Amino acid sequence: MSSHDDLAHLKGRWERERSFHDDHATQLDPSKLPATEPIHYDEAVLAAAGVVAGTRVLDLGCGQGDLTLALLARGATVTGLDLSPGMLEVARRRVELYANGRAATFVATPVERTGLPSASFDVIVGRWILHHIDLRSAASELARLLAADGRVVFLENSGANPVLNFARAHVAGRFGVPRIGTKDERPLVAEDWRILERSFAAVRSEFPIVDIFELLDRQVFGYRFRRVTSICGALDRCIGRGRLSKYSYRVLVVAEK
């Protein structure tokens, strides 16, 4: 594929993602989205990131600003980046309302071509963003943005579980099971890890949260039955204590420059 074709491919992806999330932003009311204690997904990212007061953080794919607010509460200097101007406006308004006078910088731009200064961040974090982007184009850009001893921490969807991959390909969107997300997103696979390893000195996976049966509860039962939710949670916690945790749909990606 030529560089012209690569750019056309990226622009098509950007437009689809921007449109999807701009539409979602119209359904959100920032005044009804107060800052809350970080959910378990956010806590996993924050714990691995090691953010302290003064840490320069890029919140990649910041969306409605949940991580942005949590980072500001910890004293970080935060830049929120998102492709969707609509979602950035929601995040900006929430910071104005709920960050107790702290401020963040917001940038509407693709991850693959941010235009931000090199070595300008100590940490880059995100939730469910790498599997939306062209990682081959974005990995070197993320490394460029990091300071010499910086790290990236992302909570992502993993493609390591063949049963979940089959369900995603052949069940989601059929039989009354909803398909969530955009056309372009997909779980991380082995090639994605190799791409990251070419841009970073050290890359590792962690599984602080195991979601396998939780997905069954969400997609099939819709969390409607308390007993089912309890059983699914117990099964995932049991798996999380053993070697099968690597088959979780959630994986924490930690890479160091």
C-alpha positions as CSV (number, residue, x, y, z in Angstrom):
1,M,0.0,0.0,0.0
2,S,1.4,3.4,-1.0
3,S,1.8,6.3,1.4
4,H,-1.1,8.0,-0.4
5,D,-3.3,4.9,0.2
6,D,-2.2,4.8,3.8
7,L,-3.3,8.4,4.4
8,A,-6.6,7.8,2.6
9,H,-7.1,4.7,4.8
10,L,-6.4,6.7,8.0
11,K,-8.6,9.6,7.0
12,G,-11.5,7.2,6.4
13,R,-11.0,5.7,9.8
14,W,-10.7,9.1,11.5
15,E,-14.0,10.3,9.9
16,R,-15.9,7.2,11.0
17,E,-14.6,7.4,14.5
18,R,-15.2,11.1,14.8
19,S,-18.7,10.8,13.5
20,F,-19.6,7.9,15.8
21,H,-18.3,9.7,19.0
22,D,-19.6,13.1,18.0
23,D,-23.1,11.5,17.7
24,H,-22.6,9.9,21.2
25,A,-21.6,13.2,22.7
26,T,-24.9,14.8,21.8
27,Q,-26.6,12.3,24.2
28,L,-24.4,13.4,27.1
29,D,-25.2,16.2,29.6
30,P,-22.0,17.3,31.4
31,S,-24.1,18.8,34.2
32,K,-25.4,15.3,35.0
33,L,-21.9,13.6,34.9
34,P,-20.2,14.7,38.2
35,A,-16.8,13.5,39.1
36,T,-17.0,10.2,41.0
37,E,-14.5,7.8,42.5
38,P,-12.6,6.1,39.7
39,I,-14.1,2.8,38.6
40,H,-12.0,-0.4,38.8
41,Y,-10.8,0.1,35.2
42,D,-9.5,3.6,35.9
43,E,-7.9,2.5,39.1
44,A,-5.9,-0.2,37.3
45,V,-4.6,2.4,34.9
46,L,-3.8,5.0,37.6
47,A,-2.0,2.4,39.7
48,A,0.2,1.3,36.9
49,A,0.9,4.8,35.7
50,G,2.2,6.0,39.1
51,V,1.0,9.5,38.7
52,V,2.0,12.1,41.3
53,A,1.6,15.8,41.6
54,G,3.2,17.6,38.7
55,T,3.4,14.5,36.4
56,R,2.8,15.6,32.8
57,V,0.1,13.3,31.5
58,L,-1.5,12.8,28.1
59,D,-4.9,11.3,28.4
60,L,-5.2,9.7,25.1
61,G,-8.7,9.3,23.7
62,C,-10.0,11.1,26.8
63,G,-13.7,10.9,25.8
64,Q,-16.0,12.3,28.3
65,G,-13.1,13.0,30.7
66,D,-13.3,10.3,33.5
67,L,-9.6,9.7,33.6
68,T,-8.9,13.4,33.1
69,L,-10.8,14.3,36.2
70,A,-9.1,11.5,38.2
71,L,-5.7,12.7,37.0
72,L,-6.4,16.3,37.9
73,A,-7.5,15.2,41.4
74,R,-4.0,13.7,41.8
75,G,-2.3,16.9,40.9
76,A,-1.2,15.9,37.4
77,T,-0.7,18.4,34.6
78,V,-3.2,16.9,32.0
79,T,-3.6,17.2,28.3
80,G,-6.8,15.5,27.0
81,L,-6.6,14.3,23.4
82,D,-9.5,13.0,21.4
83,L,-10.5,12.8,17.7
84,S,-14.1,13.9,18.6
85,P,-14.6,17.6,19.2
86,G,-18.0,16.7,20.7
87,M,-16.5,14.4,23.3
88,L,-13.8,17.0,24.1
89,E,-16.5,19.6,24.7
90,V,-18.2,17.2,27.2
91,A,-14.8,16.6,29.0
92,R,-14.0,20.3,29.0
93,R,-17.3,21.3,30.5
94,R,-17.0,18.5,33.2
95,V,-13.6,19.9,34.2
96,E,-15.0,23.4,34.5
97,L,-17.8,22.1,36.7
98,Y,-16.1,19.4,38.8
99,A,-12.3,19.8,38.9
100,N,-12.3,22.3,41.8
101,G,-10.6,25.0,39.9
102,R,-8.0,22.8,38.2
103,A,-7.6,23.1,34.5
104,A,-6.7,20.7,31.6
105,T,-5.6,21.4,28.1
106,F,-7.7,19.7,25.3
107,V,-6.6,18.9,21.8
108,A,-8.8,17.6,19.0
109,T,-6.5,15.6,16.7
110,P,-5.8,12.0,15.6
111,V,-3.5,9.9,17.7
112,E,-1.4,8.9,14.7
113,R,-0.5,12.6,14.0
114,T,-0.8,14.7,17.1
115,G,1.4,17.6,16.2
116,L,2.4,17.9,19.9
117,P,6.0,18.6,21.0
118,S,8.4,15.7,21.4
119,A,9.3,14.5,24.9
120,S,6.4,16.6,26.4
121,F,4.9,13.9,28.6
122,D,6.0,11.8,31.5
123,V,3.1,9.4,31.1
124,I,0.5,8.6,28.4
125,V,-2.6,6.8,29.6
126,G,-5.9,5.6,28.0
127,R,-8.8,3.2,28.1
128,W,-9.8,1.3,25.1
129,I,-8.0,3.5,22.6
130,L,-5.2,1.4,21.0
131,H,-7.7,-1.0,19.5
132,H,-9.4,2.0,17.7
133,I,-6.3,3.3,16.0
134,D,-3.8,2.4,13.4
135,L,-1.1,1.2,15.8
136,R,1.5,0.8,13.2
137,S,1.3,4.6,12.6
138,A,0.7,5.5,16.2
139,A,3.3,3.6,18.2
140,S,6.3,5.7,17.1
141,E,4.3,8.8,17.6
142,L,3.5,7.8,21.2
143,A,7.2,7.0,21.8
144,R,8.1,10.5,20.4
145,L,5.8,12.2,22.8
146,L,7.3,10.6,25.9
147,A,10.2,12.0,28.0
148,A,13.3,9.8,28.2
149,D,12.1,7.7,31.2
150,G,8.4,7.9,30.3
151,R,5.8,5.2,30.1
152,V,2.5,4.4,28.5
153,V,-0.4,2.6,30.3
154,F,-3.5,1.5,28.5
155,L,-6.4,-0.7,29.4
156,E,-7.4,-2.6,26.2
157,N,-9.3,-5.5,24.8
158,S,-7.3,-8.6,24.2
159,G,-7.6,-11.0,21.3
160,A,-5.9,-13.9,23.2
161,N,-9.1,-15.8,24.0
162,P,-10.2,-17.9,21.0
163,V,-13.7,-18.5,22.5
164,L,-14.3,-14.7,22.9
165,N,-12.9,-14.1,19.4
166,F,-15.4,-16.5,18.0
167,A,-18.3,-14.9,19.9
168,R,-17.2,-11.5,18.7
169,A,-17.0,-12.6,15.1
170,H,-20.1,-14.8,14.9
171,V,-22.4,-14.0,17.8
172,A,-22.2,-10.3,18.5
173,G,-24.8,-8.5,16.4
174,R,-26.9,-11.6,16.0
175,F,-29.4,-13.6,18.1
176,G,-30.3,-10.6,20.1
177,V,-26.7,-10.1,21.3
178,P,-25.7,-6.5,20.8
179,R,-22.5,-5.4,19.0
180,I,-20.8,-2.5,20.9
181,G,-18.4,-0.1,19.4
182,T,-17.3,1.1,16.0
183,K,-16.6,-0.7,12.7
184,D,-12.8,-0.3,13.0
185,E,-12.1,-1.4,16.5
186,R,-10.8,-4.9,17.3
187,P,-9.0,-6.6,20.1
188,L,-5.2,-6.5,20.3
189,V,-3.4,-9.5,18.7
190,A,0.2,-10.7,18.6
191,E,1.2,-8.4,15.8
192,D,0.1,-5.4,17.9
193,W,2.5,-6.4,20.6
194,R,5.3,-6.8,18.1
195,I,4.6,-3.3,16.8
196,L,4.8,-1.8,20.3
197,E,8.0,-3.7,21.0
198,R,9.7,-2.0,18.0
199,S,8.9,1.4,19.4
200,F,9.5,0.9,23.2
201,A,12.4,-0.6,25.2
202,A,10.1,-2.7,27.4
203,V,6.5,-3.9,26.9
204,R,4.5,-6.1,29.2
205,S,0.9,-7.2,29.8
206,E,-0.8,-7.3,33.1
207,F,-4.2,-8.7,34.1
208,P,-5.4,-6.8,37.2
209,I,-9.0,-7.3,36.0
210,V,-10.3,-10.5,34.5
211,D,-13.4,-10.1,32.4
212,I,-14.6,-13.3,30.7
213,F,-17.9,-14.3,32.3
214,E,-18.7,-10.6,32.9
215,L,-19.0,-10.2,29.2
216,L,-21.5,-13.1,29.0
217,D,-23.5,-11.3,31.7
218,R,-23.4,-8.0,29.9
219,Q,-24.0,-9.2,26.4
220,V,-26.6,-12.0,27.0
221,F,-28.2,-11.2,30.3
222,G,-27.8,-7.4,30.4
223,Y,-27.0,-7.5,34.2
224,R,-30.7,-8.2,34.8
225,F,-30.3,-11.0,37.2
226,R,-28.4,-10.4,40.4
227,R,-27.6,-14.1,41.0
228,V,-26.1,-14.5,37.5
229,T,-24.0,-11.3,38.0
230,S,-22.8,-12.7,41.3
231,I,-21.8,-16.1,39.8
232,C,-20.1,-14.5,36.7
233,G,-18.1,-12.2,39.0
234,A,-17.1,-15.1,41.2
235,L,-15.9,-17.1,38.2
236,D,-13.8,-14.2,36.9
237,R,-12.2,-13.7,40.3
238,C,-11.3,-17.4,40.5
239,I,-9.8,-17.3,37.0
240,G,-7.9,-14.1,38.0
241,R,-6.0,-16.1,40.7
242,G,-4.5,-18.6,38.2
243,R,-2.7,-18.9,34.9
244,L,-5.9,-18.6,32.9
245,S,-6.0,-14.8,33.7
246,K,-4.1,-14.3,30.4
247,Y,-7.3,-15.2,28.6
248,S,-9.1,-12.2,30.0
249,Y,-10.7,-9.8,27.5
250,R,-9.1,-6.9,29.5
251,V,-5.4,-6.5,29.4
252,L,-3.3,-3.7,30.8
253,V,-0.6,-2.7,28.4
254,V,2.5,-1.1,30.0
255,A,5.4,0.1,27.8
256,E,8.5,2.1,28.8
257,K,10.7,4.2,26.6
